[in-house]
Amino acid sequence: MDLTVNGTRVEGSPGAGEKGELVLEVDDLNVGFPTDDGMVNAVRGVSYQLRRGQSLGIVGESGSGKSVTSMAVLGLLPKTAQVTGSAKLLGEELLGLGDAALSEVRGKRISMIFQDPLTSLNPVYTVGFQLAEAIRVHYPEVKRAEARERSIDLLDTVGIPNPSQRVDAYPHELSGGMRQRVVIAIAMANNPDVIIADEPTTALDVTVQAQVLEALERAREEVNAALILITHDLGVIAGHTDDVLVMYAGRPVEQGTVDEIFYEPRMPYTLGLIGSMPRMDEERGHRLTPVHGTPPSMLKLPSGCPFRPRCPMSQDICAEVEPDLLPIGSTGHVAACHFADQLEGKRPEDVFAPDSTDPEIEVAVESEAPQEPRSQEDM
Amino acid sequence: MLVFTIRRIVMMIPVLIGASLLAFVLVSVSGDPVADQVFILEQSTGEPVPQETVDNIKERLYYDRSLPERYWLWLTGIGETNGDIGLLQGEWGPSIEGSAIDVGEEIGSRFWITLRLVLFATVASIAIAILTGVVSAVKQYSKVDYLLTFIGFLALSMPTFWFGLLMKEAAVQTNNAIGSTFFQTYRDSTRGFHGNGWEVFLDAIPYLIIPTIVLMLTGYAAMSRYQRASMLEVLNSDYVRLARAKGVRNGTVMRRHALRTALIPVATFAPLGLATAMGGSLVIERIFGWRGLGAFAYDAITHNDAFAVLGYLFISGVIVLIGILISDLMYGVLDPRIRYE
């Protein structure tokens, strides 16, 4: 689905490069917000490389800087934000560009999908208008009728039934899942090099999540883009990304391939996240191991490692020195922990205590037992 | 849309009847014009008024009837052959001034004078409120925002009568300083309400400027704050962020995505400014010596002229209802989520 005008491919249309080509390179990105109480360092030293066709998952708790990282790249942060570092798209520096220059990049070469589909679309315009706008803002020579045709194609691609009718619908006439698919269609409209999806399924029903992720996956393949998937849902990460970046308190704490992160985590926080995820392959009655406590205030980070107050493995050195991201092996897997070596082969329950203080879990497990076996129809 | 409009207009009838009943009761209990007239007569002649005269006054003002009967007469005129009462027959009821004042005729000619003032002030205040509100929101926490906020609160807290006098004085001083007579501060026009059309309007412009500014200020401030809040909400919305993420330039985002949606709440609220302006015109016409509905109402109230007060209340009720109708229709034009079925 190349963007074509009168049968010929539009000159300079992105999304045309080789698979594996380096498209986005973020290096030592720092974002700070000045507030009355002092500087909030929302992102500290994030670096990653993204190749065409690759997908990178960014995980972390709320407030860990996941979204700010990607919005900084597109210059979508408020004017007060202080951004330093570098973000290069195909070798071109993006940070520090003006609104006009960034507008050329936004939506055309890097596009973004936001969390809440119910509020992402302007309620007073039809979805067709908003799709056509995304195309025509970058290709003014495309006629209205052509833009409309392409909008219908795009809606079809993301799996919206009756696209030729839905194109004239207003957002409030569509369900949440459909609206998110419209947003995905907008994101893929100009064959971008990079699609950034910021929690694309968080606001959606579980049954709709899978459909939307499938639409996203199809969109990515269709336009041969690289994908950044920001989420706190490890299940989504496992199924849809190649690499994972784990963030904590604005800092990357572990980075590696999906297999490395899930099977050989070397940072207690990552291990804790995995341990707090319900798993289908564990036996019934298996206890989750929660990470106790809450993330630190970004205004007043603890000394040393920011995860120290919640970490069962913390020692004196953790309060003194903030660990750097150090390589584990030679595959590019990096982790920021003084005791990364000790975590080799550890399971979550070896480090974090299972939650046995909550009697409700006990009850829940027992009351569920008599319902077995479940018939297929119930599912 | 047409069906909706017609239905809304039809629905106005019971609202008007209800409002007029309420107004009628309130006017009736707030004073007795007959006693007033008798008192005046007594003062001027210096001797007691004969019962016969009192009965005559009562009969002329229909105060010999019970309240429900009087209301029915005022509304329909059915059952009365005098031909001076009955709204449905185009008669607004007798004034205490007798045949010197025909309430209907007075309202008819004064209506245009007041409409000129109220309409200009409302439109100008809406325009300025939207402009300042949007600028304030876009430049939030800047010096411009603080200045506009300051002016807004100043306007909000200044009493109309005082500001009116200030402006009047300022206009006179300006005229003296530059040796012109452009800003007129007394009367509504040289022609009064005799004559109609374009010429009267041109003639009225110098008289219109200062009162319009004064009246405008009463409605503008609140609306401007409202517009600012609504614009801020939209500016922080996800769809404005998505529009920017699509690559739409900032200016276009403001115009096409932010302003259009931010206008919806204000557009529905703004035509009600007509009602506020109608109220404000009472004071303003008094200050500037206008001969419009406001001055008419003021005189009617001070002289306890029951049917004249009712006439004024009825007309302002109609204007308010028209304002509400306009706001309902605006809502539908601006917001596709509203459907008229």
Chai-1 contact restraints between the chains, C-beta under 6 A:
chainA,res_idxA,chainB,res_idxB,connection_type,confidence,min_distance_angstrom,max_distance_angstrom,comment,restraint_id
A,D99,B,N250,contact,1.0,0.0,6.0,A-B,restraint_1
A,S103,B,G247,contact,1.0,0.0,6.0,A-B,restraint_2
A,S103,B,R249,contact,1.0,0.0,6.0,A-B,restraint_3
A,R106,B,A245,contact,1.0,0.0,6.0,A-B,restraint_4
A,R106,B,G247,contact,1.0,0.0,6.0,A-B,restraint_5
A,G107,B,K246,contact,1.0,0.0,6.0,A-B,restraint_6
A,G107,B,G247,contact,1.0,0.0,6.0,A-B,restraint_7
A,K108,B,G247,contact,1.0,0.0,6.0,A-B,restraint_8
A,M112,B,A245,contact,1.0,0.0,6.0,A-B,restraint_9
A,F114,B,D238,contact,1.0,0.0,6.0,A-B,restraint_10
A,D116,B,D238,contact,1.0,0.0,6.0,A-B,restraint_11
A,T119,B,D238,contact,1.0,0.0,6.0,A-B,restraint_12
A,S120,B,D238,contact,1.0,0.0,6.0,A-B,restraint_13
A,S120,B,Y239,contact,1.0,0.0,6.0,A-B,restraint_14
A,S120,B,L242,contact,1.0,0.0,6.0,A-B,restraint_15
A,L121,B,Y239,contact,1.0,0.0,6.0,A-B,restraint_16
A,N122,B,Y239,contact,1.0,0.0,6.0,A-B,restraint_17
A,N122,B,H257,contact,1.0,0.0,6.0,A-B,restraint_18
A,V124,B,R260,contact,1.0,0.0,6.0,A-B,restraint_19
A,V124,B,T261,contact,1.0,0.0,6.0,A-B,restraint_20
A,V124,B,P336,contact,1.0,0.0,6.0,A-B,restraint_21
A,A134,B,K246,contact,1.0,0.0,6.0,A-B,restraint_22
A,V137,B,G247,contact,1.0,0.0,6.0,A-B,restraint_23
A,V137,B,V248,contact,1.0,0.0,6.0,A-B,restraint_24
A,H138,B,G247,contact,1.0,0.0,6.0,A-B,restraint_25
A,Y170,B,P336,contact,1.0,0.0,6.0,A-B,restraint_26
A,H172,B,R337,contact,1.0,0.0,6.0,A-B,restraint_27
